[in-house]
Each structure stands twice: as structure tokens, then as C-alpha cells.
Amino acid sequence: MQSDDSEPARVEVAVVGGGPAGLTAAIALAATGVKTALVSPPDRRPDNRTTALLMGSVRALNALQVWQTCRPYAAPLRAIRLIDATRRLVRAPPVMFEADEIGVEAFGHNIENRHLMAALDARAAALAHLQRFDAPAVAIDPGEDEVLVALAGGPRVLARLVIGADGRRSLCRQAAGIGTDGFGYEQTALTVNLQHTRPHDGVSTEFHTETGPFTLVPLPGNRSSLVYVVSPGMATRLKRLEAPTLAVLIEQRSHSLLGSLTIDGVCGLFGLGWERARRFAARRIALVGEAAHVIPPIGAQGLNIGLRDAATIAELVVAVRRRGGDIGAIALTDQYDAARRADVTSRSFAVDLLNRSLLSDFLPVQGARGLALYLLDRIGPLRRAVMREGMAPALSQPRLMRGQAL
């Protein structure tokens, strides 16, 4: 451990990173009385992206008293439509997944990230056991019994466990000595919000194209968010277009499904990649969100997996603490790693496979994708099983995702 004249702030858990996954973990812990530090500078960058929260995530936010603030800004996703918009020899049939077929009102809700973050920040500020440090971590020093977190400007935090929610270039992951496997795609996602003249009726539509998905997701009113995956060069050219020109192009790509379109706000560009940590915890450090895994924005999986990470580590910490155990011991970090492995591995593999099937010109791959979607369209029990698994994975349903308090 490094020494310093100043006395470090002592907490039970330090969460490094203030995105949705980190905030959810910090709120879940502090709400049960765990003395928690949240280490994260304010992020003042504009974020035009939206998040499709599946029902497990909605139930978790509701249990944490966050969802009631989010609800006015969220649109229910009552159906998901997949359309093969490629010009290839083998094309899949359109498939519609409807929530009422499995007895639920919606698969989840779509919300702008700025509203989600505002609700999480407000709840975090109301918790007596949560102390926020508005500075970035500059060093993480794991010891045998505690972890020392050094912050820019001099403050230090000493914790029994550190939760690394600090993104794909995670300092926490590096401190834990955890390597990653990954690669980049020759794809960039253009994101933008739209106003339109026709109602979306709560239907999210995903057009499959040769460059990746073109996905329209409902927002409240006659508004939708768009994630348009193209080559990096094309993404740059699209972003440079004047708003009216871009709106016409998007309307053409969407076959005027939502009528006339107007660009609502600015466009964002995000390079796509795939990455997974070789372990999800070690040396009193547990990884959540993009510190643990990065996948393309397909099927609303990325952030929902990260929120399951947060719910799982919080549940394990609370259970061990109530037994009087060491919340950063190897037993807990090993249990967390095992608990998250099947969910993260299966989801990231499935998303990568679907993305590659869109990009492939290999005829058998196109045929296999078309056959899979045909079977989903025609076989009701299979379609319903896929919908239930997509909304609430059987292998990973921590208490919060079931709407239960810790």
C-alpha cells in the first residue's frame, strides 16, 4: 500500500465509474446500508443516445426507487419487428415479436440516456450511505485486505471491495491484472433522435442491411431513436449531411414506415467492437458493464447485461455482509465471476454471431440466418421461448431483476 500524509476515506465498497451500471451498483448497495463511495467526475458531454431497458432492468430500477422518475420519459416496447432489407439472393422473412403473446404489456421501455442518468443521479444524491467523489481515479492499488483508490487532486479512498464500472479502458481491470479478448468491427453506429408524422404504436423495427442493423426504437410521442450501423467512412459522410437531407435519406431507408421525418438534436458516431474480460473479478475488484464486456448494439443487450452485473454483485455483497463475511474475499469474487460467466458469454456470442451473419456474403450463412428467422416466425412455442429468454434470461435473474429488494 502507498503512504500519504492525508487520511483516506474509509468505506466498505468503492464504485469507480458513474455510468448507469456503476450508479445502479452504488445505489443498490447504499440503499441497504452498505457504506459506499462513488468515484466519478461529472460527465458534461452531450449524450443523444437512448437505452432500451428490458423488463428485468425496469423492475430493478423500480425496486431501487428510480423508475418512477424515469417513467414519464420512457416509451413502452410492445412489439419488435425484424425486416431483412438486404439485396441478397437468400432473404429472411419478416418476423414480429409481440409482448402480449407471452402475457406481458411490453418487453421493456426506451428512454433517452440523459433522463435515465438524471434519475439515477437524483436517487444517488438522496442516499445517506453513499458518498460521491467528483474526481477521476488515477491509481488503484489492491492489497491483501483492502484496495486503495487514489483520485486526481489528492483524495484517497480505502475500500474492502472495488467495483470497476469505468468502461472499456478500465483502470480497475488493469489493476486487477485481468486481460481481455476482443476485436473491432469495420462498423460505426450513427445515432440520432427523430420526430415523425406517423405513430410508432410501440413497435421497434430493426431493418437488417448488408452493413448492419438499421433500428428505429420508440420514444414518447411521435418520436423515435435511430441506430444506423454502416461502414466508418459512410458514417462520417452521413454525419456531415445537412439535417433535412439526412432526414430524407433515413425516411427512404425506413421505407417511410413512420412518415415524414425531422432530425431531433445532433448525431453521434460510435465505433463498434467486441471485447470480454477473461475474468470478471480478481484481487478485490469486480468488473461491471463495459469494463467487463463490450458488444454491438443489437437486441438491446449491452446495457441490460451491465445492469445484471450491477444487480448480481450488489446481491452477493449484501448477502456476505449480513453473514459477517469479508465482502472482498476470493470466495466472493470467484462467486461473482461464476455467476456472470454463462450470461455474458452466451449473450455476447449470440450478438456477435448475428452481426457477422449480416455482414457475410457466404450463401450458407445467409441461408442459416433466413431459416432461423423463418422457424421463429412459424413455430409459436419456439418464438415465445425466445421472447421470454430475450426479455428475462433464465440463467441470470438476480433479486433486483425480479423486482425484489436486497
Secondary structure in CASP SS format (residue, H / E / C, confidence):
PFRMAT SS
TARGET T0000
AUTHOR 0000-0000-0000
METHOD secondary structure of the structure
MODEL  1
M C 1.00
Q C 1.00
S C 1.00
D C 1.00
D C 1.00
S C 1.00
E C 1.00
P C 1.00
A E 1.00
R E 1.00
V E 1.00
E E 1.00
V E 1.00
A E 1.00
V E 1.00
V E 1.00
G C 1.00
G C 1.00
G C 1.00
P H 1.00
A H 1.00
G H 1.00
L H 1.00
T H 1.00
A H 1.00
A H 1.00
I H 1.00
A H 1.00
L H 1.00
A H 1.00
A C 1.00
T C 1.00
G C 1.00
V C 1.00
K C 1.00
T E 1.00
A E 1.00
L E 1.00
V E 1.00
S C 1.00
P C 1.00
P C 1.00
D C 1.00
R C 1.00
R C 1.00
P C 1.00
D C 1.00
N C 1.00
R C 1.00
T E 1.00
T E 1.00
A E 1.00
L E 1.00
L E 1.00
M H 1.00
G H 1.00
S H 1.00
V H 1.00
R H 1.00
A H 1.00
L H 1.00
N H 1.00
A H 1.00
L C 1.00
Q C 1.00
V C 1.00
W H 1.00
Q H 1.00
T H 1.00
C H 1.00
R H 1.00
P H 1.00
Y H 1.00
A E 1.00
A E 1.00
P E 1.00
L E 1.00
R C 1.00
A E 1.00
I E 1.00
R E 1.00
L E 1.00
I E 1.00
D E 1.00
A C 1.00
T C 1.00
R C 1.00
R C 1.00
L C 1.00
V C 1.00
R C 1.00
A C 1.00
P C 1.00
P C 1.00
V E 1.00
M E 1.00
F E 1.00
E E 1.00
A H 1.00
D H 1.00
E H 1.00
I H 1.00
G C 1.00
V C 1.00
E C 1.00
A C 1.00
F C 1.00
G E 1.00
H E 1.00
N E 1.00
I E 1.00
E E 1.00
N H 1.00
R H 1.00
H H 1.00
L H 1.00
M H 1.00
A H 1.00
A H 1.00
L H 1.00
D H 1.00
A H 1.00
R H 1.00
A H 1.00
A H 1.00
A C 1.00
L C 1.00
A C 1.00
H C 1.00
L E 1.00
Q E 1.00
R E 1.00
F E 1.00
D C 1.00
A C 1.00
P C 1.00
A E 1.00
V E 1.00
A E 1.00
I E 1.00
D E 1.00
P E 1.00
G C 1.00
E C 1.00
D C 1.00
E C 1.00
V E 1.00
L E 1.00
V E 1.00
A E 1.00
L E 1.00
A C 1.00
G C 1.00
G C 1.00
P C 1.00
R E 1.00
V E 1.00
L E 1.00
A E 1.00
R E 1.00
L E 1.00
V E 1.00
I E 1.00
G E 1.00
A C 1.00
D C 1.00
G C 1.00
R C 1.00
R C 1.00
S C 1.00
L H 1.00
C H 1.00
R H 1.00
Q H 1.00
A H 1.00
A C 1.00
G C 1.00
I C 1.00
G C 1.00
T E 1.00
D E 1.00
G E 1.00
F E 1.00
G E 1.00
Y E 1.00
E E 1.00
Q E 1.00
T E 1.00
A E 1.00
L E 1.00
T E 1.00
V E 1.00
N E 1.00
L E 1.00
Q E 1.00
H E 1.00
T C 1.00
R C 1.00
P C 1.00
H C 1.00
D C 1.00
G C 1.00
V E 1.00
S E 1.00
T E 1.00
E E 1.00
F E 1.00
H E 1.00
T E 1.00
E C 1.00
T C 1.00
G E 1.00
P E 1.00
F E 1.00
T E 1.00
L E 1.00
V E 1.00
P E 1.00
L E 1.00
P C 1.00
G C 1.00
N C 1.00
R E 1.00
S E 1.00
S E 1.00
L E 1.00
V E 1.00
Y E 1.00
V E 1.00
V E 1.00
S C 1.00
P H 1.00
G H 1.00
M H 1.00
A H 1.00
T H 1.00
R H 1.00
L H 1.00
K H 1.00
R H 1.00
L C 1.00
E C 1.00
A H 1.00
P H 1.00
T H 1.00
L H 1.00
A H 1.00
V H 1.00
L H 1.00
I H 1.00
E H 1.00
Q H 1.00
R H 1.00
S C 1.00
H C 1.00
S C 1.00
L C 1.00
L C 1.00
G C 1.00
S C 1.00
L E 1.00
T E 1.00
I E 1.00
D E 1.00
G E 1.00
V E 1.00
C E 1.00
G E 1.00
L E 1.00
F E 1.00
G E 1.00
L E 1.00
G E 1.00
W E 1.00
E E 1.00
R E 1.00
A E 1.00
R C 1.00
R C 1.00
F C 1.00
A E 1.00
A E 1.00
R C 1.00
R C 1.00
I E 1.00
A E 1.00
L E 1.00
V C 1.00
G H 1.00
E H 1.00
A H 1.00
A C 1.00
H E 1.00
V E 1.00
I C 1.00
P C 1.00
P C 1.00
I C 1.00
G C 1.00
A C 1.00
Q C 1.00
G H 1.00
L H 1.00
N H 1.00
I H 1.00
G H 1.00
L H 1.00
R H 1.00
D H 1.00
A H 1.00
A H 1.00
T H 1.00
I H 1.00
A H 1.00
E H 1.00
L H 1.00
V H 1.00
V H 1.00
A H 1.00
V H 1.00
R H 1.00
R H 1.00
R C 1.00
G C 1.00
G C 1.00
D C 1.00
I C 1.00
G C 1.00
A C 1.00
I H 1.00
A H 1.00
L H 1.00
T H 1.00
D H 1.00
Q H 1.00
Y H 1.00
D H 1.00
A H 1.00
A H 1.00
R H 1.00
R H 1.00
A H 1.00
D H 1.00
V H 1.00
T H 1.00
S H 1.00
R H 1.00
S H 1.00
F H 1.00
A H 1.00
V H 1.00
D H 1.00
L H 1.00
L H 1.00
N H 1.00
R H 1.00
S H 1.00
L H 1.00
L H 1.00
S C 1.00
D C 1.00
F C 1.00
L H 1.00
P H 1.00
V H 1.00
Q H 1.00
G H 1.00
A H 1.00
R H 1.00
G H 1.00
L H 1.00
A H 1.00
L H 1.00
Y H 1.00
L H 1.00
L H 1.00
D H 1.00
R H 1.00
I C 1.00
G H 1.00
P H 1.00
L H 1.00
R H 1.00
R H 1.00
A H 1.00
V H 1.00
M H 1.00
R H 1.00
E H 1.00
G H 1.00
M H 1.00
A C 1.00
P C 1.00
A C 1.00
L C 1.00
S C 1.00
Q C 1.00
P C 1.00
R H 1.00
L H 1.00
M H 1.00
R H 1.00
G C 1.00
Q C 1.00
A C 1.00
L C 1.00
END
